[in-house]
């Protein structure tokens, strides 16, 4: 029986990998910005909605986040650090933006679609899928509706933002690589690049740091690259495979979603998406103009998507993953701390 169970899981994973690889290759080989991830999301989500049992093993997803974190750390340069000087003001503006987006989306879901206060609040919380679902299940809110609205937003941002950025010419330039070290040095640096960030990722995960696997690996990899200790990066095939797996993982969130429920909630989800993206984009553009920051970096940093997906998307679009990561990590902490207080307030008011 255990063998049959594991065999069934293996077959589900193999099928999911085919969907993700085909979709990723279609857009990735075509040179589409973030194409390996976006294509994998599209095909895996389509398969999930058609009832296919898509599945990504949890241990493999952990390894994927570590590999991507190491790759992201390679983007850290002295110039990146200099750009973080404006971060405090930008982070303060981020809190104001998050508050406005949450209130706007919650108001829309309540007034237009008749949702209760708690369900509307959980669905409106920007980029807080896991916290929203956990608290929604504990407070009697409509977990299914919250999950669909939040998932549609994460999915749409991960797929649509690369298209919009490419159409508007807002993607950055690929990183200029330093001269390659000698073969002996390259082997030693690669071993260092894999082992030390991996250990940091495991430690951050054990300490329950939000996004710990990717953040821990990215932080140490960034220190190694920024200090010049390491000049090599993760092999391109490894990074591409991790992009494809991430896209497949996002697509699996739609497995088991009833089509009638999805259709019923489509209008609410799309409306909430437009409200959140509209408000967030206006505020992000205002911050970019006031602080003289690149608009692309600020839009991705303020986008109400998932922590890992937005950092990786910044990397794929040749933007500043350090700036984007700092803001999404700050948003995660702010939402995690404030959400229980907001729930208590809504309950007392109701």
N, C-alpha and C positions, 0 to 999 in steps of 0.2 A: 504493500500500500504506500509506504513512504516513497519507494522508487517511482511508482506511477504518478504520485503527486509532483515530485521534482521533474519528472519527464514532461508532464503537462505544462508546468511552468516554463521549462526550457523551450518547448514548442511555441508557447505564447510569446516568449521573448524573441525567438528567432523570427517569428512573423512580424512582430513590432519593429524589429531591426530592419527588415526588408522595406517596410513602409517608410521608416525614417530615412534610410539610406537613399532610397529612390527619390524622395522629395527633396532631400538636402542636395543631392547631386544635380538635380534639375536646375535649381536656382544657384547653387554654389559654383558649378562649372560654367554657368552663364555669366558669372561675375557680378551677381546681384549682391548688394551690400547686406551682410548678415545672412546670406542665402542658405548656407549650410544649416543654420538653425531654423530660419523661417520656413524653408521648404519642408523640413522634417516635421515642424508643427502642423503645417497644412495637411500633409498626407496622413499623419498619425491621427489627427483629430477627425478627419473624414472617415477613417477606418473605425474609430471608436463610435462615432455617431451611427455608423452602419451596423453596429453590434459586434464587431470583431473584438476578441478578448485581448486588447493591447496591454502590455505589461513590461515594466523595466524593473529588474531586481534592485532592491534597496542598496545592497553593498556596492553594486556597480555604479549607482548614482552617486554614492559617496566618493568613490574613486574619481568619477568624472568631475566633481566639484573641486577636488584637490588639484587635478591636472589643469583645470581652467584657472584656478587661483594662481598657480605657478606661472602660467602663460600671461595672465593679466599683470602680474608683478613686473614683467619685462618691459612694461610701458613706462615705468617710473624713471624719470630723469631729473637732473637739477632744475631744468626749466619747469617741470611739473610742480616741483616744490614751490618755486617762486609764484606760480599761479594760485597757490593756496592762500596767499596773503589776504585775498578778498573773501576767504571762506567764512569768517565769523558773521559778517553782514549778510552773506548769502544764506547761511544757515538760519539766521533770524528771520529772513524773508521766507524761507522754506516753511517755517512753523505757521506763519500767517497764511501762506498759500494752502497748506494742508487743512487748516481750519476752515478757510473759505470753501474749498472743494468739498469737504465733508458735509458742511451745512447745506451747501447748494444741492448736492446729490440727494441727501436725506429729505430735504424739502420737496424736491421733485418727485421722489418715490412716494412720499406721503400724500401730496396734494393731487398729483396726476394719476397715480395708480392705486391709491388707497391703502398703502402698506401701513402696518403698525410702526410705532416709533422705534422699537428696538431692532426690528428686522431692517428698517430703512437705514438706521445708523450703522449696523454691522455691514450692510452691503455698500455703504458710502465710504467706509474707512479706507483711505488710499493705500493700496499695496499691503494689506494686512489680512490675507486670506486665512492663514492658519489661526491667528488670534481670533479673528471674527467667527470662524466656525466653532472653535472651542467654546467661546463665551456664548454664542448663539445656542449651542446644544444645552448649556447649563441654565439658560434663562427662559427657555420656552419660545424663542424666536423661530421663524421659518428658516430652518437650516438649508433646505433644498434651494429655496429662492436666493438666499444669500450666496450659496456656493456657485450658482449659475451666473448671477450678476458679476460676482468677483472674478470668476474664471473667464467669462467673456471679455472683461476688461483687460485681464492679463494677456489673454490670447491675442486680442486685437492690437494691443500696443506692441507686442513682440513681433507681430507680422506686419502691421501697417507702418510703424515708424521707419523701418529701413526704406520702404517704398517712398514715403514722403520726403525723407532726407535726401535720397538719391535724386528725386525729381527736382528738389529745390537746390541741389548742389551744396548741401550743408555737411557733407561728409568731410572728414579731415584727410590728411596725407598719411600714407603708411609710415611707420616708424623707420628712421634711418638707422641701420645696424652698424655697430662698430666693426673694425677689422676682425676677421676670424682669428681665434688663437690657434696655436699649433695643435696637432692631433693629441699629444699627451696632455696639454693644458685643457683642451676641450673635454676630454674624458673625465679629468678631475673636477672640472667646473660642473659638468652634467651630473655627476654623482652628488656633489654638494647641493646643486639646485633641486634635485629630487628629494634627498633625504631630509635636509634641514626644514624646508617649508612643509613637507609632509608631517614631520614631528610637530611643528607649530600648529598645523591644521587639526591634528588629533587632540592636542592640548586645548585649543580653542573650542573644539566640539565637546570635550569632556567638561569644560567650564560653562557650557551652554551659552556661549556667545552667539548672538543672532547671525546666521549665515556663517558659523564658525569655520567650517571646512574651507570654504572659498576665501573668507576674509583672513583667516590665519595664514593660509598658504600665500595669498596675495601680499600680505603685509611683509612677511619675511623675504619672499622673492623680490619685492620692491626694494627692501633694504639691501639685499645682495647686489641687485642691479644698480641701484642709485649710488652705492658706494664704490662701484667699479670692481668689486670682488669677483663678480660673475658677469661675463659678457655674452654667454651663449643663451639661447632660448629653448623652449620646448620644441621638439621636432614638429614640423607642420602636420604630418599625418595624425599625430597624437591630438593636437589641438582641434583639427577638423573632426576627428572621431568624437571628441568630447562635445563639440557643437551639435553634432547630429544626435547624440544621446540626450542632450538637454532638450532639444526640440521634441524628441520622442517622449521624454518624460512629461513635458507640458501637455502634449496631446493626449496622454493617458488619463489626464484628469477628467476627460469627457466620457470615459468608459462607464457604462451603466446609466447614462443620462437618458431619461425617457424622452422620446421625441415630442410627445404632446406637451410635456412640461416645458421643454425647451422652446417650443413654438409659443406657448402661452406667455412665457417670460421674456421672449425675444424683444418685444417692444420696450419693456421696462429696462432691460439690459442695454439696449442700444441707446435709449434716451439717457440713461445714467452715464454711459460712455461719453456721449457728446457733451453733457454738462461738465463732467470731470475734466475731460481733455480741453474743452473750451476755456473753462476758468483757469486751469493749470497753465495752459499755453500763454494766455494773456498775461498772467502774473509772471511767468518765466521770462517772457520777452521784456516786460517792464524791468525786471531785475537785471537782465543782461544789458539793457540800455543804461540803467542807472550806474551799474558797477563796471561798465565797459568790459564785460565778459563775453566769450564766444556764445552766440545764441544756441548753437547745437548742444554744447555742453550743459547749459542751464536747462534746456527743455528736457533732455534725458534725465538730468538730476532731479527735476521736479515731476517727472512723469509718474503717475500712480500705478506703476507696475511692480513686479516682484523684485526683491533685492538682487538675487543672483542674475536674473534675466536682464535687468537694466545695466548692471555693471558689464556683463558680457556683451551686451548690445553696443555699449559705448566703445568697447575694445574692437568689435567687429566693424564699426563705422569709423575707426581711426580717430575717436574723440579722446577725452581725458578720463580714463577709468578711475584714477585716484580721486579726482574731484567728484565724479558721479558717485563713487562708492562711499565717500564721506557723507554725502547728503542722504543717500538711501539708508545707510546705517543709522544716522541720526533720526531719520523719520521712523525707522523701525522701533528704536528705543522710545521715542516720544509717544508713538501710538500704543506700544505695550504698556507704558506707565499710565497714560491718560485714559485708556479705554475702560478699565474698571470703574474709575470715578465718573465717567460719562454715563455708564450703565446705571450706577446708583442714582445719578441725577434724573435720568429718564424715568426710572421706576418711581421715584418720589413724585415727580411731576404728573405721571399718568395715574 
